[in-house]
């Protein structure tokens, strides 16, 4: 399987969109390109399952490497394991759903779909990169389209939100760059360069780890809304167009979680243990703060944005605990939250497109006139509060079980506090659902509203299918990612054995 297809196809699709004629042609090209991406990702999964049999835990396959900047030992080095495959599949599903939801975009249609397609190229490149500089390059590639999508097609304080998002993410990238260069110049072998797999095999001095781990973890953490660097999330999500919100919450925030796990914790396990309590503490604060802040929101998009801060806290909690079960839960949560929050933003976008309001108090009775959209909203909410049968329950429960394996008092208390957020989540989800969808129709204009169109139904069905597959058959995803997470834990054990 040639992994370059994951980058080449979005680029070719973007070029085809650029030279397309009518808006309908643009939409069809974007849809076809995203559908083919999903098919290729499915083939990649099948091939991975076929060729990974008998391999060592977490061994990368479909690797290829070619010189990029030879003088600095920078190579275009790519490969995948089960964790990468899970993130790639998530990207393909969310991008396809985002294009379907954006079918009726009229303003600069060609440019909109081109930027949305370019976003997927940046995400794919990041998840398949095995060279730190290559990974950093694709991380930055994804920032520019986000900025433009919010600044041009956004609503409300879109210029402020776009600038804030770009500045904070670039600040996080600067921290990542410092940490990355620190590893590069402190590597034992001159030939190691930025090679992720070569750096893994080295025993990096503890002093070096303690200095550069915070740069990498916090830098990537900014992308995944680590407290207190989460403030770009509510503003960015609330101003972004629906598809951009879906990508920001569904994919972009997972770039940070993936980086924290794959780079920071994987390469510097001793520092990860040293800073474990700080990570867990910040994660617990983010979980509770995000949940209580969500209760105060009256705008549906702000509600989902603050909810994302809370749910992404579970990712950091699982990574910080550094137990096999907790790390498995962190990856499960990344995939689950990506699907769930994309579905939630899609439902909110459908409601806003028809009612022209996202204020909870101005809505009401929508279930009578928009039964499909309302059902989608309910499903997203129930997944968010962790109802059994949906992916949210599987992911959060795995994080809780893995966290409880740490017997120290601080970690047990942090786990209990994180569990308390479930009650708060149930309160704001059920209250928002009841006030927005049930009861009498408050605005007479809403009585003539139409329900979901074919493209909106297709997008919602795709995301719901992913949520149900994980919720009802969690072993499918768990078996895929477990070899990769075992490799991370083995690297930790190997380091401590050597010491």
C-alpha positions in Angstrom: 0.0 0.0 0.0 1.4 3.4 -1.0 0.7 5.8 1.7 1.6 8.7 -0.6 -1.9 8.3 -2.0 -3.4 9.8 1.1 -1.6 13.1 0.4 -1.6 13.0 -3.4 -5.4 12.4 -3.7 -6.4 15.5 -1.7 -3.9 17.6 -3.6 -5.2 16.4 -7.0 -8.8 16.9 -5.8 -7.9 20.5 -4.8 -6.4 21.1 -8.2 -9.5 19.7 -9.9 -11.7 21.9 -7.8 -9.6 24.9 -8.7 -10.1 24.4 -12.4 -13.8 23.3 -12.2 -16.5 25.3 -13.8 -19.9 25.4 -12.2 -20.6 25.2 -8.5 -22.3 21.8 -8.9 -19.2 20.5 -10.6 -17.1 21.7 -7.7 -19.3 20.0 -5.2 -19.3 16.7 -7.1 -15.5 16.7 -7.4 -15.1 17.4 -3.7 -17.6 14.7 -2.8 -15.9 12.2 -5.2 -12.5 13.0 -3.9 -13.6 12.6 -0.2 -15.4 9.3 -1.0 -12.3 7.9 -2.8 -10.2 8.9 0.2 -12.5 6.9 2.5 -12.3 3.9 0.2 -8.5 4.1 0.1 -8.5 4.3 3.9 -10.7 1.2 4.0 -8.3 -0.6 1.7 -5.4 0.5 3.9 -7.2 -1.0 7.0 -7.7 -4.3 5.2 -4.1 -4.4 4.0 -2.8 -3.4 7.4 -4.7 -6.3 9.1 -3.4 -8.7 6.4 0.3 -7.7 6.6 0.5 -6.9 10.4 -0.1 -10.5 11.4 3.0 -11.9 13.1 4.7 -8.5 13.4 6.0 -7.2 16.7 3.8 -5.0 18.7 3.5 -1.5 17.3 5.9 -2.2 14.3 5.4 0.3 11.5 4.4 -1.1 8.1 4.2 0.3 4.6 7.3 2.4 5.5 9.1 4.4 2.9 11.8 7.1 3.3 13.5 9.5 0.9 15.9 12.4 1.6 14.4 15.8 2.0 17.1 18.0 3.4 20.1 15.6 3.6 22.4 18.1 5.3 20.1 18.2 8.3 19.2 14.5 8.2 15.5 15.4 7.4 13.8 12.7 5.5 10.3 12.3 4.1 9.8 9.2 6.2 6.3 7.7 6.5 4.6 4.6 7.9 1.6 3.5 9.9 0.6 1.4 12.9 -2.8 0.7 14.3 -3.1 4.1 16.1 -2.2 5.9 12.9 -4.8 3.8 11.0 -7.5 4.8 13.5 -6.7 8.5 13.1 -6.6 8.2 9.3 -10.0 6.6 9.2 -11.4 9.2 11.5 -10.1 11.9 9.2 -11.7 10.4 6.1 -15.1 10.0 7.8 -15.2 13.5 9.2 -14.0 15.1 5.9 -16.6 13.3 3.9 -19.3 14.2 6.3 -18.1 17.9 6.4 -18.4 18.1 2.6 -21.9 16.7 2.6 -23.0 19.1 5.3 -21.5 22.0 3.3 -23.3 21.1 0.1 -25.3 24.4 0.0 -22.3 26.8 0.5 -22.7 29.5 -2.1 -20.1 32.1 -1.1 -16.8 31.4 -2.9 -17.8 27.7 -3.3 -14.6 26.7 -5.2 -12.3 28.2 -2.6 -14.2 26.7 0.3 -14.1 23.1 -0.9 -10.5 23.5 -2.0 -9.4 24.6 1.5 -11.5 21.9 3.2 -9.8 19.3 1.0 -6.3 20.7 1.7 -7.0 20.3 5.4 -7.4 16.6 5.0 -4.0 16.4 3.2 -2.3 18.1 6.2 -4.0 15.7 8.7 -3.1 12.6 6.7 0.5 13.8 6.3 0.7 14.4 10.1 -0.6 10.9 11.0 1.7 9.0 8.7 4.9 10.9 9.4 7.7 9.1 11.1 10.1 12.1 10.9 9.6 14.8 13.5 10.3 17.6 11.0 7.9 16.1 8.4 5.3 15.8 11.2 5.8 19.5 12.1 5.5 20.5 8.5 2.1 18.9 8.0 1.0 20.3 11.4 1.6 23.8 10.1 0.0 23.0 6.7 -3.3 22.5 8.4 -3.2 25.8 10.2 -3.6 28.1 7.2 -6.8 26.6 5.8 -8.4 26.8 9.3 -7.6 30.5 9.5 -9.0 31.2 6.1 -12.2 29.1 6.6 -13.0 31.0 9.8 -11.9 34.4 8.6 -13.9 34.3 5.3 -16.8 32.0 5.8 -17.3 32.3 9.5 -19.9 34.3 11.5 -19.9 36.6 14.5 -16.4 37.9 15.5 -14.8 35.8 12.8 -11.7 38.0 12.2 -11.0 38.0 16.0 -11.6 34.3 16.3 -9.4 33.5 13.2 -6.5 35.6 14.5 -6.8 34.2 18.0 -6.8 30.6 16.7 -3.9 31.2 14.4 -1.8 33.0 17.0 -2.4 30.4 19.7 -1.8 27.4 17.4 1.4 29.0 16.1 2.5 29.6 19.6 2.0 25.9 20.3 3.9 25.1 17.1 6.8 27.2 18.3 7.0 25.2 21.5 6.9 22.0 19.5 9.7 23.3 17.3 11.9 24.1 20.3 11.3 20.6 21.8 12.0 19.0 18.5 15.2 20.8 17.9 16.2 20.0 21.5 15.9 16.3 20.7 17.7 16.8 17.4 20.8 18.5 18.9 20.9 16.2 21.9 20.6 12.9 20.0 23.5 10.4 20.6 24.1 9.6 17.0 24.6 12.2 14.3 22.7 10.0 11.8 19.5 9.9 14.0 18.3 13.3 12.8 14.6 13.7 13.3 13.8 10.0 12.8 11.1 9.1 15.2 12.0 5.4 15.2 15.7 6.0 15.7 15.1 8.4 18.5 12.9 5.8 20.2 15.8 3.3 20.3 18.0 5.8 22.1 18.2 6.4 25.9 17.8 10.1 26.0 19.5 11.6 29.2 17.0 12.4 31.9 18.2 16.0 32.1 17.4 16.5 28.4 14.0 14.9 28.8 13.1 17.1 31.7 14.0 20.2 29.8 12.3 19.5 26.4 9.3 17.3 27.4 7.3 20.3 28.6 7.9 22.1 25.2 6.6 19.2 23.2 3.8 18.2 25.5 2.4 21.7 26.1 3.0 22.6 22.4 0.9 19.7 21.2 -1.4 20.2 24.1 -2.4 23.7 22.8 -3.9 21.9 19.8 -5.9 19.6 22.1 -7.1 22.4 24.4 -4.9 21.7 27.4 -5.8 24.0 30.3 -5.2 27.0 30.4 -4.3 27.2 26.7 -7.8 26.2 25.6 -9.4 29.7 25.1 -9.1 29.5 21.3 -11.5 26.6 21.2 -14.8 28.3 22.1 -14.1 31.4 19.9 -12.8 29.3 17.0 -15.7 26.9 17.0 -18.4 29.4 17.5 -17.3 31.5 14.5 -16.3 28.7 12.2 -18.6 27.4 9.4 -20.1 24.0 10.2 -17.6 21.9 8.2 -14.7 23.8 9.7 -16.1 23.3 13.2 -16.4 19.6 12.5 -12.8 19.4 11.4 -11.4 21.6 14.2 -13.1 19.5 16.9 -13.1 16.2 15.1 -9.6 16.2 13.6 -7.5 19.2 14.5 -7.7 18.7 18.3 -6.7 15.1 17.7 -3.4 16.2 16.1 -2.4 17.5 19.5 -3.4 14.4 21.4 -1.6 12.2 18.9 1.5 14.3 19.2 1.5 14.2 23.0 1.3 10.4 22.8 3.4 9.6 19.8 6.2 12.1 20.3 6.4 13.4 23.9 5.4 10.4 26.0 6.9 7.9 23.5 10.3 9.4 23.1 10.7 10.7 26.7 9.0 8.2 29.0 11.0 9.1 32.1 10.0 12.7 31.8 6.4 11.6 31.1 6.5 9.8 34.5 8.1 12.8 36.2 5.5 15.2 34.9 2.6 12.7 35.2 1.0 14.3 38.2 1.0 17.7 36.5 -0.5 16.3 33.4 -3.2 14.5 35.3 -3.9 17.6 37.4 -4.4 19.8 34.4 -6.5 17.2 32.7 -8.8 16.9 35.7 -9.1 20.7 35.8 -10.0 20.8 32.1 -12.6 18.1 32.5 -14.4 19.8 35.4 -13.9 23.3 34.2 -15.1 22.5 30.7 -18.2 20.7 32.0 -19.2 23.5 34.4 -18.5 26.2 31.8 -20.7 24.3 29.4 -23.6 24.6 31.8 -23.3 28.4 31.7 -23.6 28.6 27.9 -26.8 29.7 26.1 -25.4 29.3 22.5 -25.4 25.7 21.2 -22.0 26.1 19.5 -20.3 27.5 22.6 -21.9 24.7 24.5 -20.3 22.1 22.2 -17.0 23.9 22.2 -16.6 24.0 26.0 -17.9 20.4 26.0 -15.0 19.5 23.7 -12.5 21.1 26.2 -13.9 18.7 28.8 -13.9 15.6 26.7 -10.4 16.2 25.3 -9.3 16.4 29.0 -10.0 12.6 29.1 -7.4 12.1 26.3 -4.8 13.9 28.4 -5.9 12.1 31.5 -5.4 8.8 29.9 -2.0 9.8 28.6 -0.9 11.2 31.9 -1.8 8.0 33.8 0.7 6.0 31.7 -1.1 2.7 32.2 -1.8 0.4 29.2 -5.6 0.6 29.7 -5.6 4.3 30.2 -3.6 5.0 27.0 -5.9 2.7 25.1 -8.8 4.7 26.5 -7.1 7.9 25.4 -6.9 6.7 21.8 -10.5 5.4 21.9 -11.5 8.8 23.3 -9.8 10.6 20.4 -11.7 8.6 17.8 -15.0 8.7 19.8 -14.9 12.4 20.4 -13.9 13.1 16.8 -17.1 11.4 15.6 -19.4 12.6 18.3 -18.4 16.3 18.2 -18.5 16.3 14.4 -22.0 14.9 14.6 -23.0 17.5 17.2 -21.7 20.4 15.2 -23.4 19.1 12.1 -26.7 18.9 13.9 -26.2 22.5 15.3 -25.3 23.7 11.8 -28.5 22.2 10.4 -30.6 23.9 13.1 -28.9 27.2 12.6 -29.2 27.2 8.8 -33.0 26.9 9.2 -33.7 28.9 12.3 -30.9 31.5 12.1 -30.3 31.3 15.8 -28.3 29.1 18.1 -29.6 30.5 21.4 -31.3 27.8 23.4 -34.0 30.1 24.8 -35.2 31.1 21.3 -35.6 27.5 20.2 -38.2 24.9 21.2 -40.5 22.3 19.7 -38.1 21.6 16.8 -38.8 17.8 17.2 -42.2 18.4 15.7 -41.0 20.0 12.5 -37.5 18.5 12.2 -37.6 15.0 13.5 -34.5 13.7 11.8 -32.3 16.6 12.8 -33.6 16.5 16.3 -32.9 12.8 16.5 -29.4 13.4 15.4 -29.0 16.0 18.1 -30.3 13.6 20.7 -27.9 10.9 19.6 -24.9 13.2 19.7 -25.9 14.3 23.1 -26.5 10.8 24.5 -23.1 9.8 23.2 -21.5 12.9 24.8 -23.0 12.0 28.2 -21.7 8.4 27.9 -24.8 6.4 27.4 -24.0 2.6 27.0 -24.2 1.5 23.4 -22.4 4.6 22.1 -18.7 5.2 21.6 -18.5 7.8 24.4 -19.3 5.2 27.0 -16.6 2.8 25.8 -13.9 5.4 25.6 -14.6 7.2 28.9 -15.0 3.9 30.8 -11.7 2.6 29.5 -10.0 5.8 30.6 -11.6 5.5 34.1 -10.6 1.9 34.5 -7.0 2.6 33.4 -6.8 5.6 35.6 -8.0 3.7 38.6 -5.0 1.3 38.1 -2.8 4.1 39.6 -3.1 3.4 43.3 -1.6 6.6 44.5 -4.0 8.9 46.4 -3.6 11.9 44.0 -4.4 9.8 40.9 -7.4 8.1 42.6 -8.8 11.5 43.6 -8.3 12.9 40.1 -10.1 9.9 38.6 -13.1 10.4 41.0 -13.2 14.1 40.1 -13.1 13.3 36.4 -16.0 10.8 36.9 -18.1 13.5 38.5 -18.1 15.4 35.2 -20.5 12.7 33.9 -23.3 14.1 36.1 -22.6 17.6 35.0 -22.5 16.5 31.3 -25.9 14.8 31.7 -27.4 18.0 33.1 -26.4 20.3 30.3 -27.0 17.8 27.5 -30.5 16.9 28.7 -31.4 20.5 29.5 -30.3 21.8 26.2 -32.0 19.0 24.3 -35.3 19.6 26.2 -35.3 23.3 25.8 -34.3 23.3 22.1 -36.2 20.3 20.7 -39.1 19.5 23.0 -42.2 21.4 24.2 -44.1 23.9 22.2 -42.8 25.8 19.2 -41.9 29.3 20.5 -41.5 31.0 17.1 -44.4 30.7 14.6 -41.9 30.9 11.8 -40.4 27.6 12.8 -43.7 25.8 12.0 -42.8 25.9 8.3 -39.2 24.6 8.6 -38.0 21.7 6.6 -36.2 18.6 7.8 -32.8 17.3 6.7 -31.9 17.0 3.0 -30.3 14.0 1.4 -26.8 15.2 1.9 -27.4 16.1 5.6 -28.9 12.7 6.2 -26.0 11.0 4.5 -23.5 12.9 6.6 -25.3 12.2 9.9 -25.8 8.5 9.0 -22.1 8.1 8.3 -21.0 9.6 11.7 -23.7 7.7 13.6 -22.6 4.5 12.0 -19.1 5.1 13.4 -20.4 5.9 16.8 -22.5 2.7 16.9 -19.8 0.5 15.6 -17.4 1.5 18.3 -20.1 1.5 21.0 -21.5 -2.0 20.1 -18.3 -3.7 18.9 -15.4 -1.9 20.7 -13.1 -4.8 20.2 -12.7 -3.8 16.5 -11.0 -0.5 17.4 -9.4 -1.8 20.5 -7.7 -4.7 18.7 -6.5 -2.3 16.1 -4.8 0.2 18.4 -3.6 -2.2 21.2 -0.3 -3.3 19.5 0.7 0.4 19.1 -0.1 1.3 22.7 1.7 -1.8 23.9 4.8 -0.6 22.1 4.6 2.7 23.9 4.4 0.9 27.2 7.2 -1.4 26.3 9.4 1.6 25.5 8.7 2.9 28.9 9.6 -0.5 30.5 12.7 -0.8 28.4 14.0 2.6 29.5 13.5 1.8 33.2 15.1 -1.6 32.8 18.2 -0.1 31.3 18.4 2.5 34.1 
